[in-house]
Amino acid sequence: MIRHVVTWKLAAPDAATRAEQAAEVARRLNALDGVVPQLRSISAGANVAYPEANWDVTLVADVDSIEALEEYQVHPAHEDVVAYVRSVVSSRVAVDFEL
């Protein structure tokens, strides 16, 4: 199994806007549960502490394999979420590791 972890820093200059956008990113990602068949589990959440230092939103998703991860990434529902995320993000980091 592969765990896919992604964290984003949002581009908005003020913490309140970043918090709103982070909540929306998390909502859209969590809505993929049951929609994208490759996902074994998915959990996304907005940062709740230290907004001046922490990144704004994180995703943790589990899939069966690298191939399943690649299929998830091109799923139309995921691509819709990606379009929104790209419109509000300034930086992205990710790690994919084997469980």
BAMILUM-898426 format. One record per atom (N, C-alpha, C): x, y, z; residue in one letter; atom name. Coordinates in nm, 2 decimals. Layout:
N
((X; Y; Z); "A"; "CA"),
...
***
This chain:
99
((0.08; -0.12; 0.00); "M"; "N"),
((0.00; 0.00; 0.00); "M"; "CA"),
((0.09; 0.12; 0.00); "M"; "C"),
((0.04; 0.23; -0.07); "I"; "N"),
((0.11; 0.36; -0.07); "I"; "CA"),
((0.04; 0.46; 0.00); "I"; "C"),
((0.11; 0.54; 0.09); "R"; "N"),
((0.05; 0.65; 0.15); "R"; "CA"),
((0.10; 0.78; 0.08); "R"; "C"),
((0.00; 0.86; 0.04); "H"; "N"),
((0.02; 0.98; -0.04); "H"; "CA"),
((-0.01; 1.10; 0.05); "H"; "C"),
((0.10; 1.18; 0.09); "V"; "N"),
((0.08; 1.29; 0.18); "V"; "CA"),
((0.12; 1.42; 0.10); "V"; "C"),
((0.03; 1.51; 0.10); "V"; "N"),
((0.05; 1.64; 0.03); "V"; "CA"),
((0.02; 1.75; 0.13); "V"; "C"),
((0.10; 1.86; 0.13); "T"; "N"),
((0.07; 1.97; 0.21); "T"; "CA"),
((0.09; 2.10; 0.12); "T"; "C"),
((0.00; 2.19; 0.14); "W"; "N"),
((0.00; 2.31; 0.06); "W"; "CA"),
((0.01; 2.44; 0.15); "W"; "C"),
((0.08; 2.54; 0.10); "K"; "N"),
((0.08; 2.67; 0.15); "K"; "CA"),
((0.00; 2.75; 0.05); "K"; "C"),
((-0.10; 2.82; 0.10); "L"; "N"),
((-0.19; 2.90; 0.01); "L"; "CA"),
((-0.13; 3.04; -0.01); "L"; "C"),
((-0.18; 3.10; -0.12); "A"; "N"),
((-0.12; 3.23; -0.17); "A"; "CA"),
((-0.18; 3.35; -0.10); "A"; "C"),
((-0.30; 3.34; -0.05); "A"; "N"),
((-0.36; 3.46; 0.01); "A"; "CA"),
((-0.27; 3.53; 0.12); "A"; "C"),
((-0.26; 3.66; 0.12); "P"; "N"),
((-0.18; 3.72; 0.21); "P"; "CA"),
((-0.23; 3.72; 0.36); "P"; "C"),
((-0.36; 3.71; 0.38); "D"; "N"),
((-0.41; 3.71; 0.51); "D"; "CA"),
((-0.46; 3.58; 0.56); "D"; "C"),
((-0.44; 3.56; 0.69); "A"; "N"),
((-0.47; 3.43; 0.75); "A"; "CA"),
((-0.61; 3.39; 0.74); "A"; "C"),
((-0.71; 3.48; 0.75); "A"; "N"),
((-0.85; 3.45; 0.74); "A"; "CA"),
((-0.89; 3.40; 0.61); "A"; "C"),
((-0.84; 3.46; 0.50); "T"; "N"),
((-0.86; 3.41; 0.37); "T"; "CA"),
((-0.80; 3.27; 0.34); "T"; "C"),
((-0.68; 3.25; 0.39); "R"; "N"),
((-0.61; 3.12; 0.38); "R"; "CA"),
((-0.69; 3.02; 0.45); "R"; "C"),
((-0.74; 3.05; 0.57); "A"; "N"),
((-0.82; 2.95; 0.65); "A"; "CA"),
((-0.95; 2.91; 0.57); "A"; "C"),
((-1.02; 3.01; 0.51); "E"; "N"),
((-1.14; 2.98; 0.43); "E"; "CA"),
((-1.10; 2.89; 0.31); "E"; "C"),
((-1.00; 2.93; 0.24); "Q"; "N"),
((-0.96; 2.85; 0.12); "Q"; "CA"),
((-0.91; 2.71; 0.16); "Q"; "C"),
((-0.84; 2.70; 0.27); "A"; "N"),
((-0.79; 2.57; 0.32); "A"; "CA"),
((-0.91; 2.48; 0.35); "A"; "C"),
((-1.01; 2.53; 0.42); "A"; "N"),
((-1.13; 2.46; 0.45); "A"; "CA"),
((-1.20; 2.41; 0.32); "A"; "C"),
((-1.20; 2.49; 0.22); "E"; "N"),
((-1.26; 2.45; 0.09); "E"; "CA"),
((-1.18; 2.34; 0.02); "E"; "C"),
((-1.05; 2.36; 0.02); "V"; "N"),
((-0.96; 2.25; -0.03); "V"; "CA"),
((-0.99; 2.12; 0.04); "V"; "C"),
((-0.99; 2.12; 0.17); "A"; "N"),
((-1.01; 2.00; 0.25); "A"; "CA"),
((-1.15; 1.94; 0.22); "A"; "C"),
((-1.25; 2.03; 0.21); "R"; "N"),
((-1.39; 1.98; 0.18); "R"; "CA"),
((-1.39; 1.91; 0.04); "R"; "C"),
((-1.33; 1.97; -0.06); "R"; "N"),
((-1.33; 1.91; -0.19); "R"; "CA"),
((-1.25; 1.78; -0.20); "R"; "C"),
((-1.14; 1.78; -0.13); "L"; "N"),
((-1.06; 1.65; -0.13); "L"; "CA"),
((-1.14; 1.54; -0.06); "L"; "C"),
((-1.19; 1.57; 0.06); "N"; "N"),
((-1.27; 1.47; 0.14); "N"; "CA"),
((-1.39; 1.42; 0.06); "N"; "C"),
((-1.45; 1.50; -0.03); "A"; "N"),
((-1.56; 1.46; -0.11); "A"; "CA"),
((-1.53; 1.36; -0.21); "A"; "C"),
((-1.40; 1.33; -0.24); "L"; "N"),
((-1.35; 1.23; -0.33); "L"; "CA"),
((-1.37; 1.09; -0.27); "L"; "C"),
((-1.39; 1.08; -0.14); "D"; "N"),
((-1.42; 0.95; -0.08); "D"; "CA"),
((-1.54; 0.89; -0.14); "D"; "C"),
((-1.53; 0.77; -0.19); "G"; "N"),
((-1.64; 0.69; -0.25); "G"; "CA"),
((-1.66; 0.73; -0.39); "G"; "C"),
((-1.59; 0.83; -0.44); "V"; "N"),
((-1.60; 0.87; -0.58); "V"; "CA"),
((-1.49; 0.82; -0.67); "V"; "C"),
((-1.37; 0.82; -0.61); "V"; "N"),
((-1.25; 0.78; -0.68); "V"; "CA"),
((-1.22; 0.63; -0.64); "V"; "C"),
((-1.24; 0.53; -0.72); "P"; "N"),
((-1.23; 0.40; -0.67); "P"; "CA"),
((-1.09; 0.35; -0.62); "P"; "C"),
((-0.99; 0.42; -0.67); "Q"; "N"),
((-0.85; 0.38; -0.63); "Q"; "CA"),
((-0.82; 0.42; -0.48); "Q"; "C"),
((-0.90; 0.51; -0.42); "L"; "N"),
((-0.87; 0.55; -0.28); "L"; "CA"),
((-0.92; 0.45; -0.18); "L"; "C"),
((-0.83; 0.40; -0.10); "R"; "N"),
((-0.86; 0.31; 0.01); "R"; "CA"),
((-0.91; 0.39; 0.13); "R"; "C"),
((-0.84; 0.51; 0.14); "S"; "N"),
((-0.88; 0.61; 0.25); "S"; "CA"),
((-0.83; 0.74; 0.20); "S"; "C"),
((-0.90; 0.85; 0.25); "I"; "N"),
((-0.86; 0.98; 0.23); "I"; "CA"),
((-0.90; 1.07; 0.35); "I"; "C"),
((-0.81; 1.16; 0.38); "S"; "N"),
((-0.84; 1.25; 0.49); "S"; "CA"),
((-0.76; 1.38; 0.46); "S"; "C"),
((-0.84; 1.49; 0.46); "A"; "N"),
((-0.77; 1.62; 0.44); "A"; "CA"),
((-0.82; 1.71; 0.54); "A"; "C"),
((-0.74; 1.81; 0.59); "G"; "N"),
((-0.78; 1.90; 0.69); "G"; "CA"),
((-0.70; 2.03; 0.68); "G"; "C"),
((-0.77; 2.14; 0.72); "A"; "N"),
((-0.71; 2.27; 0.73); "A"; "CA"),
((-0.63; 2.28; 0.86); "A"; "C"),
((-0.52; 2.35; 0.85); "N"; "N"),
((-0.44; 2.38; 0.97); "N"; "CA"),
((-0.53; 2.46; 1.08); "N"; "C"),
((-0.51; 2.42; 1.20); "V"; "N"),
((-0.58; 2.48; 1.31); "V"; "CA"),
((-0.49; 2.56; 1.41); "V"; "C"),
((-0.36; 2.56; 1.39); "A"; "N"),
((-0.27; 2.62; 1.49); "A"; "CA"),
((-0.15; 2.69; 1.42); "A"; "C"),
((-0.11; 2.79; 1.47); "Y"; "N"),
((0.01; 2.86; 1.43); "Y"; "CA"),
((0.01; 2.89; 1.28); "Y"; "C"),
((-0.09; 2.97; 1.23); "P"; "N"),
((-0.09; 3.00; 1.09); "P"; "CA"),
((0.02; 3.07; 1.03); "P"; "C"),
((0.10; 3.14; 1.12); "E"; "N"),
((0.21; 3.22; 1.07); "E"; "CA"),
((0.33; 3.13; 1.04); "E"; "C"),
((0.33; 3.01; 1.09); "A"; "N"),
((0.44; 2.91; 1.08); "A"; "CA"),
((0.40; 2.79; 1.00); "A"; "C"),
((0.28; 2.73; 1.03); "N"; "N"),
((0.24; 2.61; 0.97); "N"; "CA"),
((0.19; 2.62; 0.82); "N"; "C"),
((0.20; 2.52; 0.75); "W"; "N"),
((0.13; 2.51; 0.62); "W"; "CA"),
((-0.02; 2.51; 0.64); "W"; "C"),
((-0.09; 2.53; 0.53); "D"; "N"),
((-0.23; 2.56; 0.54); "D"; "CA"),
((-0.33; 2.44; 0.54); "D"; "C"),
((-0.29; 2.34; 0.46); "V"; "N"),
((-0.39; 2.23; 0.45); "V"; "CA"),
((-0.30; 2.10; 0.41); "V"; "C"),
((-0.35; 1.99; 0.45); "T"; "N"),
((-0.28; 1.86; 0.43); "T"; "CA"),
((-0.37; 1.75; 0.39); "T"; "C"),
((-0.33; 1.67; 0.30); "L"; "N"),
((-0.40; 1.55; 0.25); "L"; "CA"),
((-0.32; 1.42; 0.29); "L"; "C"),
((-0.39; 1.32; 0.34); "V"; "N"),
((-0.33; 1.19; 0.36); "V"; "CA"),
((-0.43; 1.09; 0.29); "V"; "C"),
((-0.37; 1.02; 0.19); "A"; "N"),
((-0.46; 0.93; 0.11); "A"; "CA"),
((-0.38; 0.80; 0.10); "A"; "C"),
((-0.45; 0.69; 0.10); "D"; "N"),
((-0.39; 0.55; 0.09); "D"; "CA"),
((-0.45; 0.49; -0.04); "D"; "C"),
((-0.36; 0.43; -0.12); "V"; "N"),
((-0.40; 0.36; -0.24); "V"; "CA"),
((-0.32; 0.23; -0.24); "V"; "C"),
((-0.36; 0.13; -0.32); "D"; "N"),
((-0.29; 0.00; -0.32); "D"; "CA"),
((-0.15; 0.00; -0.38); "D"; "C"),
((-0.13; 0.09; -0.48); "S"; "N"),
((0.00; 0.08; -0.55); "S"; "CA"),
((0.03; 0.21; -0.62); "S"; "C"),
((0.15; 0.22; -0.67); "I"; "N"),
((0.19; 0.34; -0.75); "I"; "CA"),
((0.10; 0.36; -0.87); "I"; "C"),
((0.06; 0.25; -0.93); "E"; "N"),
((-0.03; 0.25; -1.05); "E"; "CA"),
((-0.17; 0.31; -1.01); "E"; "C"),
((-0.21; 0.27; -0.89); "A"; "N"),
((-0.34; 0.32; -0.84); "A"; "CA"),
((-0.33; 0.47; -0.81); "A"; "C"),
((-0.21; 0.51; -0.76); "L"; "N"),
((-0.19; 0.65; -0.73); "L"; "CA"),
((-0.20; 0.73; -0.86); "L"; "C"),
((-0.13; 0.68; -0.97); "E"; "N"),
((-0.13; 0.74; -1.10); "E"; "CA"),
((-0.28; 0.75; -1.16); "E"; "C"),
((-0.36; 0.65; -1.13); "E"; "N"),
((-0.49; 0.65; -1.18); "E"; "CA"),
((-0.58; 0.75; -1.10); "E"; "C"),
((-0.55; 0.76; -0.97); "Y"; "N"),
((-0.62; 0.86; -0.89); "Y"; "CA"),
((-0.59; 1.00; -0.94); "Y"; "C"),
((-0.46; 1.02; -0.97); "Q"; "N"),
((-0.42; 1.16; -1.01); "Q"; "CA"),
((-0.49; 1.21; -1.14); "Q"; "C"),
((-0.53; 1.11; -1.23); "V"; "N"),
((-0.59; 1.16; -1.35); "V"; "CA"),
((-0.74; 1.13; -1.35); "V"; "C"),
((-0.80; 1.09; -1.24); "H"; "N"),
((-0.94; 1.07; -1.23); "H"; "CA"),
((-1.01; 1.21; -1.25); "H"; "C"),
((-1.11; 1.22; -1.33); "P"; "N"),
((-1.18; 1.35; -1.36); "P"; "CA"),
((-1.22; 1.42; -1.23); "P"; "C"),
((-1.27; 1.35; -1.13); "A"; "N"),
((-1.31; 1.42; -1.01); "A"; "CA"),
((-1.19; 1.48; -0.93); "A"; "C"),
((-1.08; 1.41; -0.93); "H"; "N"),
((-0.96; 1.46; -0.87); "H"; "CA"),
((-0.91; 1.58; -0.95); "H"; "C"),
((-0.91; 1.57; -1.09); "E"; "N"),
((-0.87; 1.68; -1.17); "E"; "CA"),
((-0.95; 1.81; -1.14); "E"; "C"),
((-1.08; 1.79; -1.12); "D"; "N"),
((-1.16; 1.91; -1.08); "D"; "CA"),
((-1.11; 1.98; -0.95); "D"; "C"),
((-1.08; 1.89; -0.85); "V"; "N"),
((-1.02; 1.95; -0.73); "V"; "CA"),
((-0.89; 2.01; -0.75); "V"; "C"),
((-0.81; 1.95; -0.83); "V"; "N"),
((-0.67; 2.01; -0.86); "V"; "CA"),
((-0.69; 2.15; -0.92); "V"; "C"),
((-0.78; 2.16; -1.01); "A"; "N"),
((-0.80; 2.30; -1.07); "A"; "CA"),
((-0.83; 2.40; -0.97); "A"; "C"),
((-0.91; 2.37; -0.87); "Y"; "N"),
((-0.93; 2.47; -0.76); "Y"; "CA"),
((-0.81; 2.49; -0.68); "Y"; "C"),
((-0.74; 2.38; -0.64); "V"; "N"),
((-0.62; 2.39; -0.55); "V"; "CA"),
((-0.52; 2.48; -0.62); "V"; "C"),
((-0.50; 2.46; -0.75); "R"; "N"),
((-0.39; 2.54; -0.82); "R"; "CA"),
((-0.43; 2.68; -0.82); "R"; "C"),
((-0.56; 2.72; -0.82); "S"; "N"),
((-0.60; 2.86; -0.82); "S"; "CA"),
((-0.57; 2.93; -0.69); "S"; "C"),
((-0.55; 2.86; -0.58); "V"; "N"),
((-0.53; 2.93; -0.45); "V"; "CA"),
((-0.39; 2.89; -0.39); "V"; "C"),
((-0.31; 2.81; -0.44); "V"; "N"),
((-0.19; 2.76; -0.38); "V"; "CA"),
((-0.07; 2.84; -0.42); "V"; "C"),
((0.03; 2.85; -0.33); "S"; "N"),
((0.16; 2.91; -0.37); "S"; "CA"),
((0.27; 2.80; -0.37); "S"; "C"),
((0.26; 2.70; -0.28); "S"; "N"),
((0.36; 2.60; -0.27); "S"; "CA"),
((0.30; 2.46; -0.23); "S"; "C"),
((0.37; 2.36; -0.28); "R"; "N"),
((0.32; 2.22; -0.26); "R"; "CA"),
((0.44; 2.13; -0.22); "R"; "C"),
((0.42; 2.05; -0.13); "V"; "N"),
((0.52; 1.94; -0.10); "V"; "CA"),
((0.44; 1.81; -0.09); "V"; "C"),
((0.51; 1.70; -0.13); "A"; "N"),
((0.44; 1.57; -0.12); "A"; "CA"),
((0.55; 1.46; -0.09); "A"; "C"),
((0.50; 1.36; -0.03); "V"; "N"),
((0.58; 1.24; 0.00); "V"; "CA"),
((0.48; 1.12; -0.03); "V"; "C"),
((0.53; 1.02; -0.10); "D"; "N"),
((0.46; 0.89; -0.12); "D"; "CA"),
((0.55; 0.78; -0.06); "D"; "C"),
((0.50; 0.71; 0.03); "F"; "N"),
((0.58; 0.60; 0.09); "F"; "CA"),
((0.50; 0.48; 0.11); "F"; "C"),
((0.57; 0.37; 0.12); "E"; "N"),
((0.51; 0.23; 0.13); "E"; "CA"),
((0.48; 0.20; 0.27); "E"; "C"),
((0.36; 0.15; 0.29); "L"; "N"),
((0.32; 0.10; 0.42); "L"; "CA"),
((0.34; -0.05; 0.44); "L"; "C"),
***
